[in-house]
């Protein structure tokens, strides 16, 4: 049960919708949920929608 609480404590909030997430934009470093992120088709980076240019 302690491991569950440690995992929850490590979760950040998406900077757009405040959903709990473990993902971060590989360009700007902001926490981002799967609804507000994409994978660049050229470089393969996990990017937020603001950095997906």
PDB file of N, CA, C and O in Angstrom:
ATOM      1  N   UNK A   1       0.816  -1.191   0.000  1.00  0.00           N
ATOM      2  CA  UNK A   1       0.000   0.000   0.000  1.00  0.00           C
ATOM      3  C   UNK A   1       0.861   1.258   0.000  1.00  0.00           C
ATOM      4  O   UNK A   1       0.482   2.269  -0.590  1.00  0.00           O
ATOM      5  N   UNK A   2       2.012   1.202   0.655  1.00  0.00           N
ATOM      6  CA  UNK A   2       2.910   2.357   0.689  1.00  0.00           C
ATOM      7  C   UNK A   2       3.406   2.685  -0.711  1.00  0.00           C
ATOM      8  O   UNK A   2       3.544   3.859  -1.056  1.00  0.00           O
ATOM      9  N   UNK A   3       3.676   1.660  -1.526  1.00  0.00           N
ATOM     10  CA  UNK A   3       4.150   1.887  -2.895  1.00  0.00           C
ATOM     11  C   UNK A   3       3.113   2.642  -3.715  1.00  0.00           C
ATOM     12  O   UNK A   3       3.475   3.451  -4.569  1.00  0.00           O
ATOM     13  N   UNK A   4       1.843   2.395  -3.474  1.00  0.00           N
ATOM     14  CA  UNK A   4       0.778   3.108  -4.189  1.00  0.00           C
ATOM     15  C   UNK A   4       0.830   4.586  -3.844  1.00  0.00           C
ATOM     16  O   UNK A   4       0.730   5.434  -4.731  1.00  0.00           O
ATOM     17  N   UNK A   5       0.982   4.900  -2.578  1.00  0.00           N
ATOM     18  CA  UNK A   5       1.050   6.302  -2.162  1.00  0.00           C
ATOM     19  C   UNK A   5       2.301   6.985  -2.699  1.00  0.00           C
ATOM     20  O   UNK A   5       2.255   8.164  -3.049  1.00  0.00           O
ATOM     21  N   UNK A   6       3.412   6.268  -2.769  1.00  0.00           N
ATOM     22  CA  UNK A   6       4.646   6.840  -3.325  1.00  0.00           C
ATOM     23  C   UNK A   6       4.472   7.133  -4.804  1.00  0.00           C
ATOM     24  O   UNK A   6       4.954   8.158  -5.286  1.00  0.00           O
ATOM     25  N   UNK A   7       3.794   6.258  -5.535  1.00  0.00           N
ATOM     26  CA  UNK A   7       3.554   6.473  -6.961  1.00  0.00           C
ATOM     27  C   UNK A   7       2.654   7.686  -7.169  1.00  0.00           C
ATOM     28  O   UNK A   7       2.921   8.512  -8.042  1.00  0.00           O
ATOM     29  N   UNK A   8       1.601   7.800  -6.381  1.00  0.00           N
ATOM     30  CA  UNK A   8       0.692   8.934  -6.500  1.00  0.00           C
ATOM     31  C   UNK A   8       1.427  10.237  -6.189  1.00  0.00           C
ATOM     32  O   UNK A   8       1.183  11.254  -6.839  1.00  0.00           O
ATOM     33  N   UNK A   9       2.307  10.215  -5.220  1.00  0.00           N
ATOM     34  CA  UNK A   9       3.055  11.416  -4.846  1.00  0.00           C
ATOM     35  C   UNK A   9       3.983  11.866  -5.962  1.00  0.00           C
ATOM     36  O   UNK A   9       4.268  13.058  -6.077  1.00  0.00           O
ATOM     37  N   UNK A  10       4.461  10.936  -6.789  1.00  0.00           N
ATOM     38  CA  UNK A  10       5.372  11.268  -7.890  1.00  0.00           C
ATOM     39  C   UNK A  10       4.635  11.840  -9.101  1.00  0.00           C
ATOM     40  O   UNK A  10       5.259  12.447  -9.972  1.00  0.00           O
ATOM     41  N   UNK A  11       3.326  11.655  -9.163  1.00  0.00           N
ATOM     42  CA  UNK A  11       2.574  12.126 -10.310  1.00  0.00           C
ATOM     43  C   UNK A  11       2.497  13.652 -10.307  1.00  0.00           C
ATOM     44  O   UNK A  11       2.266  14.277  -9.272  1.00  0.00           O
ATOM     45  N   UNK A  12       2.694  14.221 -11.461  1.00  0.00           N
ATOM     46  CA  UNK A  12       2.560  15.670 -11.625  1.00  0.00           C
ATOM     47  C   UNK A  12       1.190  15.948 -12.228  1.00  0.00           C
ATOM     48  O   UNK A  12       0.476  15.020 -12.609  1.00  0.00           O
ATOM     49  N   UNK A  13       0.829  17.198 -12.315  1.00  0.00           N
ATOM     50  CA  UNK A  13      -0.434  17.591 -12.936  1.00  0.00           C
ATOM     51  C   UNK A  13      -0.161  18.184 -14.306  1.00  0.00           C
ATOM     52  O   UNK A  13       0.742  19.005 -14.468  1.00  0.00           O
ATOM     53  N   UNK A  14      -0.942  17.767 -15.287  1.00  0.00           N
ATOM     54  CA  UNK A  14      -0.851  18.322 -16.629  1.00  0.00           C
ATOM     55  C   UNK A  14      -1.015  19.832 -16.546  1.00  0.00           C
ATOM     56  O   UNK A  14      -1.920  20.316 -15.866  1.00  0.00           O
ATOM     57  N   UNK A  15      -0.161  20.581 -17.219  1.00  0.00           N
ATOM     58  CA  UNK A  15      -0.221  22.034 -17.109  1.00  0.00           C
ATOM     59  C   UNK A  15      -1.420  22.627 -17.845  1.00  0.00           C
ATOM     60  O   UNK A  15      -1.707  23.813 -17.679  1.00  0.00           O
ATOM     61  N   UNK A  16      -2.126  21.838 -18.650  1.00  0.00           N
ATOM     62  CA  UNK A  16      -3.301  22.335 -19.365  1.00  0.00           C
ATOM     63  C   UNK A  16      -4.592  21.988 -18.606  1.00  0.00           C
ATOM     64  O   UNK A  16      -5.433  22.861 -18.386  1.00  0.00           O
ATOM     65  N   UNK A  17      -4.750  20.716 -18.206  1.00  0.00           N
ATOM     66  CA  UNK A  17      -6.021  20.294 -17.604  1.00  0.00           C
ATOM     67  C   UNK A  17      -5.908  19.824 -16.151  1.00  0.00           C
ATOM     68  O   UNK A  17      -6.921  19.493 -15.536  1.00  0.00           O
ATOM     69  N   UNK A  18      -4.715  19.791 -15.602  1.00  0.00           N
ATOM     70  CA  UNK A  18      -4.450  19.378 -14.215  1.00  0.00           C
ATOM     71  C   UNK A  18      -4.716  17.897 -13.940  1.00  0.00           C
ATOM     72  O   UNK A  18      -4.837  17.499 -12.782  1.00  0.00           O
ATOM     73  N   UNK A  19      -4.809  17.081 -14.985  1.00  0.00           N
ATOM     74  CA  UNK A  19      -4.933  15.631 -14.797  1.00  0.00           C
ATOM     75  C   UNK A  19      -3.590  15.091 -14.308  1.00  0.00           C
ATOM     76  O   UNK A  19      -2.538  15.593 -14.703  1.00  0.00           O
ATOM     77  N   UNK A  20      -3.622  14.078 -13.457  1.00  0.00           N
ATOM     78  CA  UNK A  20      -2.392  13.471 -12.953  1.00  0.00           C
ATOM     79  C   UNK A  20      -1.674  12.740 -14.092  1.00  0.00           C
ATOM     80  O   UNK A  20      -2.301  12.035 -14.884  1.00  0.00           O
ATOM     81  N   UNK A  21      -0.353  12.918 -14.162  1.00  0.00           N
ATOM     82  CA  UNK A  21       0.420  12.311 -15.241  1.00  0.00           C
ATOM     83  C   UNK A  21       1.854  12.066 -14.804  1.00  0.00           C
ATOM     84  O   UNK A  21       2.359  12.730 -13.899  1.00  0.00           O
ATOM     85  N   UNK A  22       2.502  11.116 -15.446  1.00  0.00           N
ATOM     86  CA  UNK A  22       3.929  10.863 -15.255  1.00  0.00           C
ATOM     87  C   UNK A  22       4.717  11.338 -16.465  1.00  0.00           C
ATOM     88  O   UNK A  22       5.946  11.262 -16.468  1.00  0.00           O
ATOM     89  N   UNK A  23       4.033  11.825 -17.492  1.00  0.00           N
ATOM     90  CA  UNK A  23       4.687  12.215 -18.740  1.00  0.00           C
ATOM     91  C   UNK A  23       5.104  13.679 -18.724  1.00  0.00           C
ATOM     92  O   UNK A  23       4.427  14.534 -18.153  1.00  0.00           O
ATOM     93  N   UNK A  24       6.225  13.942 -19.360  1.00  0.00           N
ATOM     94  CA  UNK A  24       6.742  15.300 -19.492  1.00  0.00           C
ATOM     95  C   UNK A  24       7.101  15.555 -20.952  1.00  0.00           C
ATOM     96  O   UNK A  24       7.555  14.652 -21.654  1.00  0.00           O
ATOM     97  N   UNK A  25       6.897  16.774 -21.395  1.00  0.00           N
ATOM     98  CA  UNK A  25       7.299  17.163 -22.749  1.00  0.00           C
ATOM     99  C   UNK A  25       8.816  17.095 -22.822  1.00  0.00           C
ATOM    100  O   UNK A  25       9.502  17.634 -21.954  1.00  0.00           O
ATOM    101  N   UNK A  26       9.342  16.445 -23.842  1.00  0.00           N
ATOM    102  CA  UNK A  26      10.792  16.308 -23.986  1.00  0.00           C
ATOM    103  C   UNK A  26      11.442  17.564 -24.552  1.00  0.00           C
ATOM    104  O   UNK A  26      12.666  17.628 -24.666  1.00  0.00           O
ATOM    105  N   UNK A  27      10.637  18.562 -24.907  1.00  0.00           N
ATOM    106  CA  UNK A  27      11.183  19.809 -25.430  1.00  0.00           C
ATOM    107  C   UNK A  27      11.204  20.890 -24.350  1.00  0.00           C
ATOM    108  O   UNK A  27      12.258  21.460 -24.068  1.00  0.00           O
ATOM    109  N   UNK A  28      10.043  21.179 -23.742  1.00  0.00           N
ATOM    110  CA  UNK A  28       9.979  22.256 -22.739  1.00  0.00           C
ATOM    111  C   UNK A  28      10.028  21.738 -21.303  1.00  0.00           C
ATOM    112  O   UNK A  28      10.302  22.515 -20.388  1.00  0.00           O
ATOM    113  N   UNK A  29       9.770  20.446 -21.080  1.00  0.00           N
ATOM    114  CA  UNK A  29       9.868  19.861 -19.747  1.00  0.00           C
ATOM    115  C   UNK A  29       8.624  19.976 -18.887  1.00  0.00           C
ATOM    116  O   UNK A  29       8.646  19.551 -17.732  1.00  0.00           O
ATOM    117  N   UNK A  30       7.546  20.531 -19.404  1.00  0.00           N
ATOM    118  CA  UNK A  30       6.317  20.663 -18.629  1.00  0.00           C
ATOM    119  C   UNK A  30       5.585  19.332 -18.532  1.00  0.00           C
ATOM    120  O   UNK A  30       5.627  18.536 -19.471  1.00  0.00           O
ATOM    121  N   UNK A  31       4.911  19.076 -17.404  1.00  0.00           N
ATOM    122  CA  UNK A  31       4.117  17.840 -17.290  1.00  0.00           C
ATOM    123  C   UNK A  31       2.921  17.909 -18.229  1.00  0.00           C
ATOM    124  O   UNK A  31       2.263  18.943 -18.342  1.00  0.00           O
ATOM    125  N   UNK A  32       2.649  16.788 -18.904  1.00  0.00           N
ATOM    126  CA  UNK A  32       1.615  16.777 -19.931  1.00  0.00           C
ATOM    127  C   UNK A  32       0.891  15.426 -19.935  1.00  0.00           C
ATOM    128  O   UNK A  32       1.540  14.381 -19.881  1.00  0.00           O
ATOM    129  N   UNK A  33      -0.433  15.438 -19.999  1.00  0.00           N
ATOM    130  CA  UNK A  33      -1.203  14.192 -20.033  1.00  0.00           C
ATOM    131  C   UNK A  33      -1.279  13.670 -21.475  1.00  0.00           C
ATOM    132  O   UNK A  33      -0.900  14.361 -22.420  1.00  0.00           O
ATOM    133  N   UNK A  34      -1.765  12.462 -21.617  1.00  0.00           N
ATOM    134  CA  UNK A  34      -1.825  11.860 -22.953  1.00  0.00           C
ATOM    135  C   UNK A  34      -2.817  12.575 -23.868  1.00  0.00           C
ATOM    136  O   UNK A  34      -2.673  12.520 -25.089  1.00  0.00           O
ATOM    137  N   UNK A  35      -3.814  13.240 -23.304  1.00  0.00           N
ATOM    138  CA  UNK A  35      -4.785  13.977 -24.123  1.00  0.00           C
ATOM    139  C   UNK A  35      -4.198  15.239 -24.735  1.00  0.00           C
ATOM    140  O   UNK A  35      -4.682  15.714 -25.763  1.00  0.00           O
ATOM    141  N   UNK A  36      -3.168  15.783 -24.116  1.00  0.00           N
ATOM    142  CA  UNK A  36      -2.577  17.035 -24.576  1.00  0.00           C
ATOM    143  C   UNK A  36      -1.139  16.863 -25.047  1.00  0.00           C
ATOM    144  O   UNK A  36      -0.337  17.793 -24.965  1.00  0.00           O
ATOM    145  N   UNK A  37      -0.819  15.680 -25.536  1.00  0.00           N
ATOM    146  CA  UNK A  37       0.533  15.425 -26.028  1.00  0.00           C
ATOM    147  C   UNK A  37       0.488  14.649 -27.335  1.00  0.00           C
ATOM    148  O   UNK A  37      -0.547  14.113 -27.732  1.00  0.00           O
ATOM    149  N   UNK A  38       1.623  14.605 -27.980  1.00  0.00           N
ATOM    150  CA  UNK A  38       1.756  13.862 -29.231  1.00  0.00           C
ATOM    151  C   UNK A  38       3.193  13.385 -29.353  1.00  0.00           C
ATOM    152  O   UNK A  38       4.069  13.857 -28.629  1.00  0.00           O
ATOM    153  N   UNK A  39       3.437  12.463 -30.253  1.00  0.00           N
ATOM    154  CA  UNK A  39       4.798  11.999 -30.526  1.00  0.00           C
ATOM    155  C   UNK A  39       5.185  12.533 -31.894  1.00  0.00           C
ATOM    156  O   UNK A  39       4.474  12.321 -32.877  1.00  0.00           O
ATOM    157  N   UNK A  40       6.302  13.219 -31.954  1.00  0.00           N
ATOM    158  CA  UNK A  40       6.768  13.807 -33.205  1.00  0.00           C
ATOM    159  C   UNK A  40       7.051  12.698 -34.225  1.00  0.00           C
ATOM    160  O   UNK A  40       7.773  11.746 -33.927  1.00  0.00           O
ATOM    161  N   UNK A  41       6.486  12.824 -35.411  1.00  0.00           N
ATOM    162  CA  UNK A  41       6.670  11.786 -36.428  1.00  0.00           C
ATOM    163  C   UNK A  41       8.057  11.836 -37.052  1.00  0.00           C
ATOM    164  O   UNK A  41       8.455  10.899 -37.744  1.00  0.00           O
ATOM    165  N   UNK A  42       8.806  12.925 -36.816  1.00  0.00           N
ATOM    166  CA  UNK A  42      10.154  13.036 -37.375  1.00  0.00           C
ATOM    167  C   UNK A  42      11.237  12.584 -36.394  1.00  0.00           C
ATOM    168  O   UNK A  42      12.149  11.846 -36.768  1.00  0.00           O
ATOM    169  N   UNK A  43      11.134  13.032 -35.128  1.00  0.00           N
ATOM    170  CA  UNK A  43      12.201  12.718 -34.168  1.00  0.00           C
ATOM    171  C   UNK A  43      11.794  11.712 -33.100  1.00  0.00           C
ATOM    172  O   UNK A  43      12.660  11.170 -32.414  1.00  0.00           O
ATOM    173  N   UNK A  44      10.473  11.442 -32.938  1.00  0.00           N
ATOM    174  CA  UNK A  44      10.011  10.471 -31.963  1.00  0.00           C
ATOM    175  C   UNK A  44       9.898  10.996 -30.545  1.00  0.00           C
ATOM    176  O   UNK A  44       9.637  10.219 -29.626  1.00  0.00           O
ATOM    177  N   UNK A  45      10.087  12.303 -30.339  1.00  0.00           N
ATOM    178  CA  UNK A  45       9.986  12.883 -29.000  1.00  0.00           C
ATOM    179  C   UNK A  45       8.535  12.977 -28.563  1.00  0.00           C
ATOM    180  O   UNK A  45       7.634  13.160 -29.382  1.00  0.00           O
ATOM    181  N   UNK A  46       8.323  12.850 -27.259  1.00  0.00           N
ATOM    182  CA  UNK A  46       7.013  13.044 -26.634  1.00  0.00           C
ATOM    183  C   UNK A  46       6.873  14.544 -26.393  1.00  0.00           C
ATOM    184  O   UNK A  46       7.589  15.105 -25.564  1.00  0.00           O
ATOM    185  N   UNK A  47       5.954  15.203 -27.113  1.00  0.00           N
ATOM    186  CA  UNK A  47       5.829  16.656 -27.064  1.00  0.00           C
ATOM    187  C   UNK A  47       4.456  17.104 -26.620  1.00  0.00           C
ATOM    188  O   UNK A  47       3.459  16.431 -26.882  1.00  0.00           O
ATOM    189  N   UNK A  48       4.403  18.257 -25.938  1.00  0.00           N
ATOM    190  CA  UNK A  48       3.114  18.874 -25.634  1.00  0.00           C
ATOM    191  C   UNK A  48       2.592  19.525 -26.907  1.00  0.00           C
ATOM    192  O   UNK A  48       3.329  19.689 -27.879  1.00  0.00           O
ATOM    193  N   UNK A  49       1.336  19.889 -26.892  1.00  0.00           N
ATOM    194  CA  UNK A  49       0.732  20.471 -28.101  1.00  0.00           C
ATOM    195  C   UNK A  49       1.330  21.828 -28.450  1.00  0.00           C
ATOM    196  O   UNK A  49       1.301  22.224 -29.615  1.00  0.00           O
ATOM    197  N   UNK A  50       1.875  22.558 -27.466  1.00  0.00           N
ATOM    198  CA  UNK A  50       2.521  23.842 -27.750  1.00  0.00           C
ATOM    199  C   UNK A  50       3.866  23.673 -28.451  1.00  0.00           C
ATOM    200  O   UNK A  50       4.266  24.527 -29.242  1.00  0.00           O
ATOM    201  N   UNK A  51       4.559  22.583 -28.166  1.00  0.00           N
ATOM    202  CA  UNK A  51       5.888  22.362 -28.760  1.00  0.00           C
ATOM    203  C   UNK A  51       5.834  21.561 -30.063  1.00  0.00           C
ATOM    204  O   UNK A  51       6.851  21.432 -30.744  1.00  0.00           O
ATOM    205  N   UNK A  52       4.683  21.032 -30.413  1.00  0.00           N
ATOM    206  CA  UNK A  52       4.538  20.245 -31.630  1.00  0.00           C
ATOM    207  C   UNK A  52       4.394  21.187 -32.817  1.00  0.00           C
ATOM    208  O   UNK A  52       3.287  21.528 -33.234  1.00  0.00           O
ATOM    209  N   UNK A  53       5.543  21.601 -33.351  1.00  0.00           N
ATOM    210  CA  UNK A  53       5.536  22.559 -34.460  1.00  0.00           C
ATOM    211  C   UNK A  53       6.019  21.938 -35.742  1.00  0.00           C
ATOM    212  O   UNK A  53       6.074  22.610 -36.772  1.00  0.00           O
TER     213      UNK A  53
END
